[in-house]
Amino acid sequence: MKYADESRWTRRNFLTAASLGAMGTGYSVIVKAPQSLAATPDAWTRSEIAQQFERLAPDSAQQAEAEPNMHQVNLETDVVVCGGGMAGVCAAIAAARNGAKVILIQDRSRLGGNASSEVRMHIVGADHHGSRAGWREGGLLEEFRLENAKWNPHNAWELWDLMLYDKCVSEPNLKLLLDTSIYRAEMRDESTIAAIWARCDKTEHLYHIKAPIFVDATGDSRLGWEAGAAYRIGRDDPEEFGEELGGFDMVGKTMGSSILFTAREHDQPIPYKAPSWARKLTEEHFKHRGLGNSWEYGYWWIELGGVYDTIRDNERLRFELLAIVLGTWDYIKNSGNVPDTENWALETVGMIPGKRESRRLEGDVILTQQHLDGDWREFQDSVAIGGWPFDDHPSLGFDAIDESPFRAIRIDEAYNIALGALYSRNIQNLFMAGRNISCSHVSFGSLRVMGTCSVEGQAVGTAAAQCLREGLTPRELREDADQIHRLQQQLLRDDQTIRDVRNEDPDDLARQATATASSSLMDSQPENVLSGETRDVPEATANRWLGDIEDLWENEEGPWIELAWDAPQQIGQVQLLFDSGFQRELTLTAQYPRQNRMILGPQPETVRDYTLSAVTADGERIILAEVEGNYQRLCRHTFDPQSIQSLRLTVHATNGNPEARVFEIRCYA
């Protein structure tokens, strides 16, 4: 671990969140086959086997009115979230924590989508390596990352799945339906969803679920498709949006899907024999796709589907992708052209193609290259950030052997995402989050990654809960400046990052206080915790961190920081926001180089042990909370309201750094 020199990193250094057990209640703490394949597999040629995966023609018979062997379950709730990838999980938890009753529907047995153990793609976003270091997203995603770093330092994918499962099933306002697929939207009128139908064949249930607000986080826009929402698919005509990066590939075609593998080096040689249907690959196939010399993580460039339909041709694509994966491993192990492979063996091979692109729903705003390149500053309804490059892949994927597998154009700085791109323009009670949001294909290359999908989900879930409370549609919320301001302030309170928006929460009593401290380091004055800024704005190169300390307070050797008011305040909740090392990458990954850039455990900047005390109106000092073993960034303490004259935070230990650092203290009645 290297963090000795990292004490200079932040701009607003001091304390971060407490653990679930310590916090009590709180946000962070909270096919038809011509014969049996199994019979004589060696007798089949690769092309003959592939034929069974051709798309089947639809049955002309009318679907039965009822299924007598299924048990119908009628449910009503406030918000239905369809899709349990990172966007859907964040949307569901955000809505639930903001007071809405939520049902989250996931068509698989595991949560996380492409980030789950079924696909094993690490989460990236605005925090991508190199020049964008320091833009780790915050909010719910940061909570999950810190939880995983603490309890899963050995990078077990199934533990990440279980952590997401735990977060959902432990949320009182959230009901989780796994192995359940939405298959119909029931409309009140042409622009309003009244209910959805979903089915779970494992439990023989048909669910009929009514709600006023719906979220499509399916990736494939299945809910929007069933409801008749306007959508687009594939690359746009370059002239439609006037984007400089348009025209990279064929109009209407998409990026493809990938299957990843993992491998492990053993202390003895392990041979490999490919099945007869694996592709026979040669050096020519890899001239633009380096094989490297370490195979713990597969190749994202094993990609196909852009010239197919990534939804309806999924079974054919699965077969072809597996044929490439196993053909690639055969080349690595047996061609004689790749040295030092004798002791390496496959560990896992994905069976679910990780999709990049399918339908995108249209909203009141269609995000374009120009928006991400700087026009985002014109948005009055910003609710989340992104920052991944404009990352496009050729439609032929792996079969484009004479082309580079990608084109990535850097975006100069993190950008804001507008709420207007996160709801349907023609279905009035439908939000969307994830890779199906309203955008051009060029901007999609940046917006599609899972870190960005996660913060879109948190924004949408929070907005859905607000729409419910206020009796508004998504469009009505966006068109009301006061409501947008309220939404942005709640998102900031929940540690969502929005560029150029700071804490102006009228309910935050700390904003009326004066801050003092035992002492301070450099320019990190105690009043910084009241500045309304909660992170460093990074200026970085690939190799050096250049952050400042304008927006935090830091000290060392048992420091305290205190807020005092001219008159006693009735306070029942205190919120602390600590430093958790945003300058580093932090994600679950099988890639050794990425792992080596991270600290897999509690982040050393984060305050571990602390006491929160207060002086009451009658002069008595009382203990509000004592915490040991904290590793989270966002920490809320709720208690019986007290008349408080002053509030003191005393730090006893961090998770490794010599300095104690805090970004923000908030107080609420």
C-alpha positions as CSV (number, residue, x, y, z in Angstrom):
1,M,0.0,0.0,0.0
2,K,1.3,3.5,-0.9
3,Y,-0.4,6.4,0.7
4,A,2.3,8.2,2.7
5,D,2.4,11.1,0.3
6,E,-1.4,11.3,-0.2
7,S,-1.9,13.7,2.7
8,R,-1.7,16.7,0.3
9,W,-4.4,15.4,-2.0
10,T,-7.7,16.9,-1.0
11,R,-9.2,20.3,-0.9
12,R,-11.5,19.7,2.0
13,N,-10.0,17.0,4.2
14,F,-11.4,15.5,7.5
15,L,-14.1,12.9,8.2
16,T,-16.2,10.3,6.2
17,A,-19.0,7.9,7.0
18,A,-19.8,5.3,9.7
19,S,-20.6,1.7,9.5
20,L,-24.1,0.2,9.4
21,G,-23.8,-1.0,12.9
22,A,-22.5,2.3,14.2
23,M,-24.9,4.5,12.3
24,G,-28.3,3.3,13.3
25,T,-30.5,4.8,10.6
26,G,-28.9,6.7,7.8
27,Y,-28.1,6.9,4.1
28,S,-24.7,5.2,3.8
29,V,-24.9,3.2,6.7
30,I,-26.6,2.6,5.0
31,V,-34.3,-23.4,-30.2
32,K,-35.1,-25.6,-32.2
33,A,-32.4,-28.2,-32.8
34,P,-32.4,-30.7,-35.7
35,Q,-31.2,-33.3,-33.2
36,S,-30.1,-33.6,-29.6
37,L,-26.8,-31.7,-29.2
38,A,-25.9,-33.9,-26.2
39,A,-26.2,-37.1,-28.3
40,T,-23.4,-36.8,-30.8
41,P,-21.6,-33.4,-30.4
42,D,-18.5,-34.4,-32.2
43,A,-20.5,-35.2,-35.3
44,W,-21.6,-31.6,-35.7
45,T,-19.6,-29.0,-37.5
46,R,-19.4,-25.6,-36.0
47,S,-21.7,-24.1,-38.6
48,E,-24.3,-26.9,-38.1
49,I,-24.3,-26.2,-34.4
50,A,-24.6,-22.5,-35.0
51,Q,-27.8,-23.0,-37.0
52,Q,-29.8,-23.9,-33.9
53,F,-29.2,-20.4,-32.6
54,E,-30.7,-18.7,-35.6
55,R,-33.6,-16.5,-34.6
56,L,-36.9,-18.3,-34.7
57,A,-39.9,-16.9,-36.6
58,P,-42.7,-15.8,-34.3
59,D,-45.6,-18.1,-33.8
60,S,-48.7,-17.0,-35.7
61,A,-51.0,-18.4,-33.1
62,Q,-52.6,-16.0,-30.7
63,Q,-51.3,-16.0,-27.2
64,A,-53.6,-17.7,-24.7
65,E,-55.7,-15.4,-22.5
66,A,-54.7,-17.0,-19.3
67,E,-52.2,-19.5,-18.0
68,P,-54.1,-21.8,-15.5
69,N,-51.0,-23.2,-14.0
70,M,-49.5,-19.8,-13.0
71,H,-50.5,-18.1,-9.8
72,Q,-51.5,-14.4,-10.4
73,V,-50.2,-12.0,-7.7
74,N,-51.6,-8.4,-7.7
75,L,-49.4,-5.7,-6.2
76,E,-49.5,-2.0,-5.8
77,T,-46.6,0.3,-5.0
78,D,-45.3,3.8,-5.4
79,V,-42.4,3.2,-7.8
80,V,-41.6,0.2,-10.0
81,V,-38.0,-0.2,-11.2
82,C,-37.5,-2.7,-14.0
83,G,-34.0,-3.9,-14.3
84,G,-31.5,-4.8,-11.6
85,G,-28.2,-3.7,-13.1
86,M,-26.3,-0.9,-11.4
87,A,-28.7,1.8,-12.7
88,G,-31.7,-0.1,-11.4
89,V,-30.2,-0.9,-8.0
90,C,-29.3,2.7,-7.4
91,A,-32.6,3.9,-8.6
92,A,-34.5,1.5,-6.4
93,I,-32.5,2.2,-3.3
94,A,-32.5,6.0,-3.8
95,A,-36.3,6.0,-4.2
96,A,-36.7,3.8,-1.2
97,R,-34.4,5.8,1.0
98,N,-36.3,9.0,0.0
99,G,-39.6,7.6,1.3
100,A,-41.1,5.7,-1.7
101,K,-42.4,2.2,-1.6
102,V,-40.5,0.4,-4.4
103,I,-40.6,-2.9,-6.3
104,L,-37.4,-3.8,-8.1
105,I,-37.7,-6.4,-10.9
106,Q,-34.7,-8.3,-12.1
107,D,-34.8,-11.0,-14.8
108,R,-31.8,-12.8,-13.4
109,S,-30.9,-14.3,-10.1
110,R,-28.1,-11.8,-9.4
111,L,-28.0,-8.0,-9.3
112,G,-25.5,-5.7,-10.9
113,G,-26.0,-6.6,-14.6
114,N,-22.7,-6.3,-16.4
115,A,-21.0,-5.7,-13.0
116,S,-22.2,-9.0,-11.6
117,S,-20.4,-12.3,-11.4
118,E,-22.3,-13.4,-14.5
119,V,-20.5,-11.0,-16.8
120,R,-17.6,-9.6,-14.6
121,M,-17.0,-6.2,-16.1
122,H,-15.5,-3.7,-13.7
123,I,-17.3,-0.4,-13.1
124,V,-15.8,2.7,-14.8
125,G,-17.1,6.2,-15.3
126,A,-16.0,9.7,-14.7
127,D,-13.2,8.3,-12.6
128,H,-11.5,6.6,-15.5
129,H,-7.7,6.0,-15.3
130,G,-5.1,8.6,-16.2
131,S,-6.1,12.2,-16.6
132,R,-9.5,11.9,-15.1
133,A,-8.3,10.6,-11.7
134,G,-10.2,12.2,-8.9
135,W,-13.7,12.1,-10.3
136,R,-15.0,9.0,-8.5
137,E,-18.7,9.4,-8.6
138,G,-19.8,9.5,-4.9
139,G,-23.3,8.8,-3.6
140,L,-24.6,5.2,-3.6
141,L,-21.9,3.9,-5.8
142,E,-19.3,5.2,-3.4
143,E,-21.1,3.5,-0.6
144,F,-21.0,0.2,-2.5
145,R,-17.4,0.6,-3.5
146,L,-16.3,1.3,0.1
147,E,-18.3,-1.6,1.5
148,N,-16.8,-3.9,-1.1
149,A,-13.2,-2.7,-0.4
150,K,-13.6,-3.3,3.3
151,W,-15.2,-6.8,3.2
152,N,-14.0,-8.1,-0.1
153,P,-10.3,-7.2,-0.5
154,H,-9.7,-10.6,-2.2
155,N,-12.0,-9.6,-5.1
156,A,-14.6,-12.4,-5.0
157,W,-17.3,-11.5,-7.5
158,E,-20.0,-13.5,-5.8
159,L,-19.5,-11.3,-2.6
160,W,-20.1,-8.2,-4.7
161,D,-23.4,-9.8,-5.9
162,L,-24.3,-10.7,-2.3
163,M,-23.5,-7.1,-1.1
164,L,-25.9,-5.7,-3.7
165,Y,-28.5,-8.3,-2.7
166,D,-28.0,-7.3,0.9
167,K,-28.4,-3.6,0.2
168,C,-31.7,-4.3,-1.5
169,V,-33.3,-6.8,0.8
170,S,-32.2,-4.8,3.8
171,E,-34.0,-1.7,2.6
172,P,-37.4,-1.5,4.4
173,N,-39.2,0.2,1.5
174,L,-37.9,-2.1,-1.2
175,K,-39.4,-5.4,-2.4
176,L,-37.1,-7.4,-4.7
177,L,-38.4,-9.8,-7.4
178,L,-35.5,-11.8,-8.9
179,D,-35.8,-14.2,-11.9
180,T,-38.7,-12.1,-13.0
181,S,-39.2,-10.5,-16.4
182,I,-41.5,-7.7,-17.4
183,Y,-43.5,-8.7,-20.5
184,R,-46.4,-6.3,-20.9
185,A,-47.3,-2.7,-20.0
186,E,-50.9,-2.0,-19.3
187,M,-51.8,1.6,-20.4
188,R,-54.3,4.0,-18.8
189,D,-54.1,6.0,-22.0
190,E,-51.6,6.3,-24.8
191,S,-49.2,8.3,-22.6
192,T,-49.6,6.8,-19.1
193,I,-48.6,3.4,-17.8
194,A,-51.2,2.1,-15.4
195,A,-49.6,-1.3,-14.5
196,I,-47.1,-3.8,-15.7
197,W,-47.2,-7.6,-16.1
198,A,-44.1,-9.7,-15.1
199,R,-43.6,-13.4,-14.7
200,C,-41.4,-15.7,-12.7
201,D,-41.5,-19.2,-14.0
202,K,-39.4,-20.5,-11.1
203,T,-42.2,-19.7,-8.7
204,E,-45.0,-20.0,-11.3
205,H,-46.1,-16.4,-10.5
206,L,-47.6,-13.8,-12.8
207,Y,-47.3,-10.4,-11.2
208,H,-49.7,-7.5,-12.0
209,I,-48.2,-4.4,-10.5
210,K,-49.8,-1.0,-10.4
211,A,-47.9,2.2,-9.6
212,P,-48.0,5.9,-10.4
213,I,-44.3,6.0,-11.5
214,F,-42.1,3.6,-13.4
215,V,-38.4,3.4,-14.1
216,D,-37.0,1.5,-17.1
217,A,-33.5,0.4,-16.2
218,T,-33.6,-2.8,-18.3
219,G,-30.8,-1.6,-20.7
220,D,-32.9,-2.9,-23.6
221,S,-35.7,-0.5,-22.9
222,R,-38.1,-3.4,-22.5
223,L,-40.6,-1.4,-20.4
224,G,-40.5,1.6,-22.8
225,W,-40.9,-0.7,-25.7
226,E,-44.0,-2.4,-24.3
227,A,-45.4,1.0,-23.4
228,G,-44.9,2.6,-26.8
229,A,-42.2,5.0,-25.8
230,A,-40.3,6.8,-28.6
231,Y,-36.9,5.3,-29.1
232,R,-33.9,5.2,-31.5
233,I,-31.3,2.5,-32.1
234,G,-27.8,2.5,-33.5
235,R,-25.6,5.2,-35.1
236,D,-27.3,8.4,-36.1
237,D,-27.0,10.1,-39.5
238,P,-24.0,12.4,-38.9
239,E,-25.9,15.4,-40.1
240,E,-28.7,15.0,-37.6
241,F,-26.9,16.5,-34.7
242,G,-23.8,17.9,-36.5
243,E,-21.4,15.9,-34.3
244,E,-17.8,16.0,-35.3
245,L,-17.4,12.3,-34.2
246,G,-20.4,11.1,-36.2
247,G,-19.9,8.8,-39.2
248,F,-17.5,6.4,-37.5
249,D,-19.3,3.4,-38.8
250,M,-22.6,2.3,-40.5
251,V,-25.7,4.3,-39.7
252,G,-28.2,2.3,-37.7
253,K,-25.7,-0.3,-36.5
254,T,-24.6,-0.6,-32.9
255,M,-21.7,-1.7,-30.8
256,G,-21.7,-5.4,-29.9
257,S,-21.8,-7.6,-26.9
258,S,-18.8,-9.3,-25.2
259,I,-18.2,-12.4,-23.2
260,L,-15.3,-12.3,-20.7
261,F,-13.2,-15.0,-19.2
262,T,-10.8,-15.1,-16.3
263,A,-7.7,-17.3,-16.0
264,R,-5.2,-18.2,-13.3
265,E,-1.6,-19.3,-13.2
266,H,-0.9,-22.6,-11.4
267,D,2.3,-24.2,-10.2
268,Q,2.1,-27.0,-12.9
269,P,1.4,-27.2,-16.6
270,I,-2.3,-27.5,-17.5
271,P,-3.1,-28.5,-21.1
272,Y,-6.1,-27.2,-23.0
273,K,-8.2,-28.8,-25.8
274,A,-10.7,-26.6,-27.6
275,P,-14.1,-28.0,-28.6
276,S,-14.7,-28.7,-32.3
277,W,-16.9,-25.7,-32.7
278,A,-14.3,-23.2,-31.4
279,R,-13.1,-20.7,-34.0
280,K,-9.7,-21.5,-35.6
281,L,-7.8,-18.3,-35.1
282,T,-4.5,-17.2,-36.5
283,E,-2.0,-14.4,-35.9
284,E,-3.9,-12.3,-38.4
285,H,-6.9,-12.0,-36.0
286,F,-4.8,-10.4,-33.3
287,K,-2.7,-7.8,-35.2
288,H,-4.8,-5.0,-33.7
289,R,-5.7,-6.9,-30.5
290,G,-2.8,-7.5,-28.2
291,L,-2.8,-10.7,-26.2
292,G,-0.4,-9.5,-23.5
293,N,1.4,-11.8,-21.1
294,S,-1.0,-12.1,-18.2
295,W,-4.5,-13.6,-18.6
296,E,-6.2,-13.1,-15.3
297,Y,-8.9,-10.9,-17.1
298,G,-10.4,-11.7,-20.5
299,Y,-10.6,-9.4,-23.5
300,W,-13.4,-6.9,-23.8
301,W,-12.6,-6.8,-27.6
302,I,-14.1,-10.3,-28.0
303,E,-17.2,-8.5,-29.2
304,L,-19.9,-9.2,-31.8
305,G,-23.4,-8.1,-32.5
306,G,-23.3,-4.6,-34.0
307,V,-24.5,-5.8,-37.4
308,Y,-27.1,-8.1,-35.8
309,D,-29.9,-7.4,-33.3
310,T,-28.2,-7.6,-29.9
311,I,-31.6,-8.4,-28.3
312,R,-33.2,-10.9,-30.6
313,D,-30.0,-12.5,-31.9
314,N,-28.6,-13.0,-28.4
315,E,-28.5,-16.8,-28.5
316,R,-26.6,-16.8,-31.8
317,L,-24.2,-14.2,-30.4
318,R,-23.7,-16.2,-27.2
319,F,-22.6,-19.2,-29.3
320,E,-20.3,-17.1,-31.6
321,L,-18.7,-15.3,-28.7
322,L,-18.0,-18.5,-26.8
323,A,-16.5,-19.8,-30.1
324,I,-14.1,-16.8,-30.2
325,V,-13.3,-17.0,-26.5
326,L,-12.3,-20.7,-26.7
327,G,-10.6,-20.2,-30.0
328,T,-8.6,-17.3,-28.5
329,W,-7.6,-19.4,-25.5
330,D,-6.7,-22.3,-27.9
331,Y,-4.4,-19.9,-29.7
332,I,-2.8,-18.6,-26.5
333,K,-2.2,-22.1,-25.2
334,N,-1.4,-24.2,-28.3
335,S,-0.3,-22.0,-31.2
336,G,3.3,-21.8,-30.0
337,N,3.3,-18.0,-30.7
338,V,2.5,-17.0,-27.1
339,P,5.2,-17.8,-24.6
340,D,4.9,-18.7,-20.9
341,T,1.4,-20.0,-21.1
342,E,2.0,-23.6,-19.8
343,N,0.8,-23.1,-16.3
344,W,-2.2,-20.9,-17.1
345,A,-5.7,-22.3,-17.1
346,L,-9.2,-20.9,-17.6
347,E,-11.0,-20.1,-14.4
348,T,-14.3,-18.8,-15.5
349,V,-16.1,-18.2,-18.8
350,G,-19.1,-16.0,-19.0
351,M,-22.3,-17.4,-20.4
352,I,-24.2,-14.2,-20.6
353,P,-23.1,-11.7,-23.3
354,G,-22.5,-8.3,-21.8
355,K,-24.5,-5.9,-24.0
356,R,-23.3,-2.5,-24.8
357,E,-26.0,-1.1,-26.9
358,S,-29.6,-1.7,-28.0
359,R,-32.6,0.7,-27.8
360,R,-32.3,4.3,-26.4
361,L,-35.5,6.0,-25.3
362,E,-36.1,9.6,-26.3
363,G,-36.5,12.3,-23.7
364,D,-37.2,16.0,-23.8
365,V,-33.4,16.4,-24.1
366,I,-31.2,14.3,-26.4
367,L,-27.6,14.5,-25.1
368,T,-25.1,15.0,-27.9
369,Q,-21.3,15.3,-28.3
370,Q,-21.7,19.1,-28.0
371,H,-23.4,18.8,-24.6
372,L,-20.7,16.6,-23.2
373,D,-17.9,18.8,-24.7
374,G,-19.1,21.9,-22.7
375,D,-22.7,22.8,-23.5
376,W,-23.7,21.0,-20.3
377,R,-23.1,24.3,-18.6
378,E,-26.4,25.4,-20.1
379,F,-28.4,22.8,-18.2
380,Q,-30.6,24.1,-15.4
381,D,-31.7,20.6,-14.5
382,S,-28.3,18.9,-14.0
383,V,-28.5,15.9,-11.7
384,A,-25.4,13.7,-12.2
385,I,-21.9,13.6,-13.7
386,G,-20.1,11.6,-16.4
387,G,-16.7,11.7,-17.9
388,W,-15.7,8.5,-19.7
389,P,-14.3,9.2,-23.2
390,F,-16.3,9.1,-26.4
391,D,-15.6,5.4,-26.8
392,D,-16.9,3.7,-29.9
393,H,-16.4,0.3,-31.4
394,P,-16.7,-1.0,-35.0
395,S,-20.0,-2.7,-35.7
396,L,-18.3,-5.9,-36.9
397,G,-16.5,-6.2,-33.6
398,F,-13.9,-9.0,-33.5
399,D,-14.6,-9.7,-37.2
400,A,-13.2,-6.2,-38.1
401,I,-9.7,-7.7,-38.0
402,D,-8.2,-4.9,-40.0
403,E,-9.4,-2.2,-37.6
404,S,-8.6,-1.2,-34.1
405,P,-11.3,-2.6,-31.8
406,F,-12.1,0.9,-30.5
407,R,-11.8,4.7,-30.9
408,A,-11.6,6.6,-27.7
409,I,-11.6,10.4,-27.7
410,R,-10.9,12.1,-24.4
411,I,-13.4,14.5,-22.9
412,D,-11.6,17.4,-21.3
413,E,-13.5,17.5,-18.0
414,A,-16.4,15.8,-16.2
415,Y,-19.8,17.0,-17.4
416,N,-23.3,17.2,-16.0
417,I,-26.3,15.1,-17.2
418,A,-29.7,16.7,-17.5
419,L,-32.8,15.3,-16.0
420,G,-34.5,16.0,-19.3
421,A,-32.6,13.1,-20.8
422,L,-33.8,10.7,-18.0
423,Y,-37.5,10.5,-18.7
424,S,-39.6,9.6,-21.8
425,R,-40.9,12.4,-24.0
426,N,-44.2,10.7,-24.8
427,I,-44.8,8.4,-21.7
428,Q,-45.5,10.8,-19.0
429,N,-44.8,8.6,-15.9
430,L,-41.7,6.8,-17.2
431,F,-38.1,7.5,-16.1
432,M,-35.1,5.7,-17.6
433,A,-31.6,5.2,-16.3
434,G,-28.6,3.3,-17.7
435,R,-27.6,2.7,-21.2
436,N,-31.1,3.4,-22.5
437,I,-31.2,7.1,-21.7
438,S,-31.9,9.8,-24.3
439,C,-28.7,10.5,-26.2
440,S,-27.1,10.4,-29.6
441,H,-24.9,7.4,-30.4
442,V,-21.7,9.5,-30.2
443,S,-22.5,10.7,-26.6
444,F,-23.7,7.2,-25.8
445,G,-20.1,6.1,-26.1
446,S,-19.4,8.0,-23.0
447,L,-22.7,7.7,-21.1
448,R,-23.0,3.9,-21.4
449,V,-20.5,2.9,-18.8
450,M,-21.7,1.6,-15.4
451,G,-20.4,4.3,-13.1
452,T,-22.3,6.9,-15.1
453,C,-25.4,4.5,-15.2
454,S,-25.2,4.3,-11.4
455,V,-25.4,8.0,-10.8
456,E,-28.2,8.3,-13.4
457,G,-30.0,5.7,-11.4
458,Q,-29.6,7.6,-8.1
459,A,-30.8,10.8,-9.7
460,V,-33.9,9.1,-11.2
461,G,-34.8,7.3,-8.0
462,T,-34.6,10.5,-6.0
463,A,-36.6,12.4,-8.6
464,A,-39.2,9.6,-8.7
465,A,-39.7,9.9,-4.9
466,Q,-40.1,13.7,-5.2
467,C,-42.6,13.3,-8.0
468,L,-44.6,11.0,-5.8
469,R,-44.5,13.4,-2.8
470,E,-45.4,16.5,-4.9
471,G,-47.9,14.8,-7.3
472,L,-45.8,15.7,-10.3
473,T,-44.9,14.0,-13.6
474,P,-41.2,14.0,-14.5
475,R,-41.7,16.8,-17.0
476,E,-43.6,18.9,-14.5
477,L,-40.8,18.5,-12.0
478,R,-38.2,19.6,-14.6
479,E,-40.2,22.6,-15.7
480,D,-40.5,23.9,-12.1
481,A,-37.2,25.7,-11.1
482,D,-38.0,25.4,-7.4
483,Q,-38.6,21.7,-7.7
484,I,-35.3,21.2,-9.6
485,H,-33.5,23.2,-7.0
486,R,-35.0,21.0,-4.3
487,L,-34.1,17.8,-6.2
488,Q,-30.5,19.0,-6.7
489,Q,-30.2,19.8,-3.0
490,Q,-31.5,16.4,-1.9
491,L,-29.0,14.7,-4.3
492,L,-26.2,16.8,-2.8
493,R,-27.3,15.8,0.6
494,D,-27.1,12.2,-0.5
495,D,-23.5,12.8,-1.7
496,Q,-24.4,12.9,-5.5
497,T,-21.9,15.1,-7.3
498,I,-23.3,17.8,-9.6
499,R,-20.9,20.3,-11.2
500,D,-21.3,23.9,-10.2
501,V,-24.1,23.2,-7.7
502,R,-23.4,23.6,-4.0
503,N,-25.2,23.1,-0.7
504,E,-27.9,25.7,-0.3
505,D,-30.2,23.6,1.7
506,P,-32.5,25.9,3.8
507,D,-33.1,23.1,6.3
508,D,-29.3,22.7,7.0
509,L,-28.9,24.4,10.3
510,A,-25.1,24.1,10.1
511,R,-25.1,26.9,7.5
512,Q,-26.1,29.3,10.3
513,A,-23.2,28.3,12.5
514,T,-19.6,29.5,13.1
515,A,-16.9,26.8,12.8
516,T,-13.7,26.7,15.0
517,A,-11.1,23.9,15.4
518,S,-8.3,22.8,17.7
519,S,-5.9,23.8,14.8
520,S,-5.6,23.5,11.1
521,L,-3.1,22.4,8.5
522,M,-2.1,24.8,5.7
523,D,-5.2,26.5,4.2
524,S,-7.7,24.0,5.3
525,Q,-9.6,26.2,7.7
526,P,-12.6,25.0,9.8
527,E,-15.1,27.2,7.9
528,N,-14.4,25.1,4.8
529,V,-16.8,22.4,6.2
530,L,-19.6,25.0,5.6
531,S,-18.6,26.1,2.1
532,G,-21.2,23.9,0.3
533,E,-18.5,22.1,-1.7
534,T,-18.0,18.4,-0.9
535,R,-15.1,17.2,-3.0
536,D,-11.9,18.3,-4.7
537,V,-12.2,19.5,-8.2
538,P,-9.3,17.5,-9.6
539,E,-6.5,18.9,-11.8
540,A,-4.4,15.9,-12.7
541,T,-2.1,14.3,-15.2
542,A,-1.7,10.6,-15.7
543,N,1.0,10.4,-13.0
544,R,0.6,13.3,-10.5
545,W,-2.2,14.5,-8.3
546,L,-2.6,18.3,-8.1
547,G,-5.6,18.7,-5.9
548,D,-5.9,21.6,-3.4
549,I,-7.5,21.9,0.0
550,E,-9.9,24.8,-0.3
551,D,-13.0,22.8,0.6
552,L,-12.1,20.8,3.6
553,W,-10.7,21.0,7.1
554,E,-7.8,18.9,8.1
555,N,-5.8,18.5,11.3
556,E,-3.7,15.9,13.1
557,E,-3.0,14.5,16.6
558,G,-6.5,14.1,18.0
559,P,-8.2,17.1,16.4
560,W,-11.7,18.5,17.0
561,I,-13.9,20.8,15.0
562,E,-16.8,22.6,16.5
563,L,-19.9,24.4,15.2
564,A,-21.6,27.0,17.4
565,W,-24.7,29.1,17.0
566,D,-25.7,32.5,18.4
567,A,-28.9,30.9,19.7
568,P,-29.6,27.2,20.5
569,Q,-30.9,25.1,17.7
570,Q,-33.3,22.1,17.8
571,I,-31.2,19.3,16.2
572,G,-32.1,15.7,15.7
573,Q,-29.7,14.6,12.9
574,V,-26.0,15.3,12.2
575,Q,-24.5,14.4,8.8
576,L,-20.7,14.0,8.3
577,L,-18.9,13.7,5.0
578,F,-15.4,12.4,5.2
579,D,-12.5,12.0,2.7
580,S,-12.4,8.6,1.1
581,G,-9.6,9.1,-1.4
582,F,-11.4,10.1,-4.6
583,Q,-8.0,10.6,-6.3
584,R,-7.6,6.8,-6.6
585,E,-9.6,4.3,-8.7
586,L,-11.7,1.9,-6.7
587,T,-13.7,-0.9,-8.3
588,L,-14.0,-4.7,-8.3
589,T,-11.9,-6.0,-11.1
590,A,-9.9,-9.1,-12.2
591,Q,-7.2,-7.0,-13.8
592,Y,-4.0,-7.1,-11.8
593,P,-2.8,-3.6,-13.0
594,R,-6.0,-2.0,-11.8
595,Q,-5.9,-3.8,-8.5
596,N,-2.4,-2.6,-7.9
597,R,-3.6,1.0,-8.3
598,M,-6.1,0.6,-5.5
599,I,-6.2,0.2,-1.8
600,L,-8.3,-2.8,-1.1
601,G,-9.6,-2.1,2.4
602,P,-10.7,0.9,4.3
603,Q,-9.3,4.0,2.6
604,P,-6.5,5.5,4.7
605,E,-7.9,9.1,4.6
606,T,-11.2,8.1,6.1
607,V,-11.8,8.8,9.8
608,R,-12.2,5.5,11.7
609,D,-12.9,6.4,15.3
610,Y,-14.7,9.5,16.5
611,T,-17.0,11.1,19.0
612,L,-19.8,13.4,18.3
613,S,-20.8,15.6,21.3
614,A,-22.8,18.7,22.0
615,V,-23.3,21.4,24.5
616,T,-27.0,21.9,25.2
617,A,-28.9,25.1,25.8
618,D,-28.4,24.7,29.6
619,G,-24.7,24.2,29.3
620,E,-24.5,20.4,29.7
621,R,-22.1,18.5,27.4
622,I,-23.7,15.3,26.1
623,I,-22.4,12.5,23.8
624,L,-24.5,12.0,20.7
625,A,-22.5,9.2,19.1
626,E,-19.3,7.3,19.6
627,V,-18.1,5.4,16.5
628,E,-15.3,2.8,16.1
629,G,-14.3,1.1,12.9
630,N,-15.9,3.5,10.4
631,Y,-14.9,3.1,6.7
632,Q,-17.7,5.0,4.9
633,R,-17.6,8.5,3.5
634,L,-21.2,9.6,4.3
635,C,-22.3,9.2,7.9
636,R,-25.6,10.2,9.4
637,H,-26.5,10.1,13.1
638,T,-30.1,10.5,14.1
639,F,-31.2,11.0,17.7
640,D,-34.0,12.5,19.9
641,P,-34.0,16.2,19.0
642,Q,-31.9,18.3,21.4
643,S,-31.6,22.0,22.0
644,I,-28.0,22.5,21.1
645,Q,-25.7,25.5,21.5
646,S,-22.6,23.9,20.0
647,L,-21.6,20.7,18.3
648,R,-18.1,19.1,18.4
649,L,-16.6,16.3,16.3
650,T,-13.5,14.8,17.9
651,V,-11.4,12.4,15.8
652,H,-9.5,9.6,17.6
653,A,-8.1,7.7,14.6
654,T,-8.1,7.5,10.9
655,N,-7.7,4.3,8.8
656,G,-4.0,5.2,8.2
657,N,-3.4,8.8,7.3
658,P,-1.8,11.0,9.9
659,E,-4.3,13.8,9.1
660,A,-8.0,13.8,10.0
661,R,-10.1,15.2,7.1
662,V,-13.7,16.3,6.8
663,F,-15.5,17.8,3.8
664,E,-18.8,18.8,5.3
665,I,-20.9,18.8,8.5
666,R,-24.7,19.2,8.2
667,C,-27.3,19.5,10.9
668,Y,-31.1,19.1,10.7
669,A,-34.0,19.4,13.1
